[in-house]
């Protein structure tokens, strides 16, 4: 607490390393990995936390709220699926092509979109999702509306397919570490500060010599490439893909809502959002099944409304508020801790 | 084109293209759906223009209105032409409640707060209807307008859509007159220009916002009220209409009602021609592509400032 630099290295990062270590050894704990539904929920939390974190680069740190990330997600997913299903090879070349294509598409659509601001930008990204969704639905080469179904193939790293949840669990953890690692690195890097400067005020940032167009474009490209990587996991896990699974507006909104729910522009936010939303979604679905169609989304809608109204800084904001209150109480004297 | 599969054979298509009647028919269909889009967009446009807020639940308001009209018709035998009033009133209240309970608290928060909060509301309404009414498609049969058509030479004009179009023009005209030539309208314009200054002039801006949200809801409520005559209602029906309304409003320009009308017609006609002459699946690609093309050149829309 005395030395802030020391605190940053051994405090924040140590907590993250500890978290990753705990998550990594969880499947080795007897009695954890044999409940495949619980494993499934954990895998989805890691996946959606990574997706939201990838979105967070552009939407949270750089302040450009995009509703179009499902396009990059879909391109990544289709890259892997095309290599495996259509060309019968390992997914690896498809993954690379898909990520590159997502980055390219991001740069191309950024050109008209970043000229727009506020609601016009948001609506433009919706329009892009709709265009890609409908094009993918009628594009015979990639399977059209029917999509691509994985054949039964050998499990392992070569095909990136496993028969057990444990394999996917570690795959998801690696994805999580990559995406969070990139964002953690950006946070401390000069580029991270550029992004925050653009978010706080584009004109001010430009007056200080920040090339805001370039910063936004780069943030978009990094975000898109990482989103495509998440799409790869999604398709390898589901073993099939069709346009409505990946390139829908609902999927695009998930990126935004999880991050906003957790706290946009923070490293912890996407994980917090996913850790709340995904269990809610999966357990309500498991509990009510087909009868309770939509109950999870009704609850989720309510949470979103309340969160935006009451606590725009998200779950992270709630914790920060509590921590500040405790610090304040401590400052006044230990006796007041119990009486907020 | 090969990759996408053309639904109309080439020689057939040539036959269609050269028929003047076909062109006119496609144009009429486009204009009629365009008027409906314009009415849906007008409500959104009003809210956007006055409060700089996008009501993401706008499409769901339409869906609610359609359900109101459908259930009134199905359970009580009321014709949509009558229940359109009930639907309008119901969504007026829904709009007022939305403002009072949600949107009011997003003022002064980040610009997209209202959009996200109303998206939460949209999820809530959509899934509530899904949960209560099942995802089944429902349409009213044996209504007054029913499947009636009007034949004008070779052209066929569907009566329900025609009546919808006329009502749309009436309502849009009424809203336009309300904003431009009444004391209430001037107060609305003053509030839209400068909220603080309007308050200093003694305008109750809170009440203006409340009523604008209500009137915006009523517009879409009226649109939704007539629709079950010719369009099936289901929980997802609002999403696409909502998106098209966003496109119309953004393309027409910030808060410009004539802009929304023009953009609605343009969207309808482009959709109709692209759907007929290229392929049905391309109609929305063309519409959304048109929006991107327009804002690429005019960032604030056609009539924006």
Interface residues (C-beta under 8 A of the other chain):
Chain A: X65 X112 X115 X116 X117 X118 X119 X120 X122 X123 X124 X126 X127 X128 X130 X131 X134 X135 X137 X138 X139 X140 X141 X249 X253 X256 X257 X260 X292 X293 X294 X295 X297 X298 X300 X301 X302 X303 X304 X305 X308 X309 X310 X312
Chain B: X3 X4 X5 X48 X52 X54 X102 X105 X106 X109 X110 X111 X112 X113 X115 X116 X117 X119 X120 X121 X122 X123 X124 X125 X126 X127 X128 X130 X131 X134 X135 X239 X243 X246 X247 X250 X279 X281 X282 X284 X285 X288 X289 X291 X292 X295 X296 X299 X300 X301
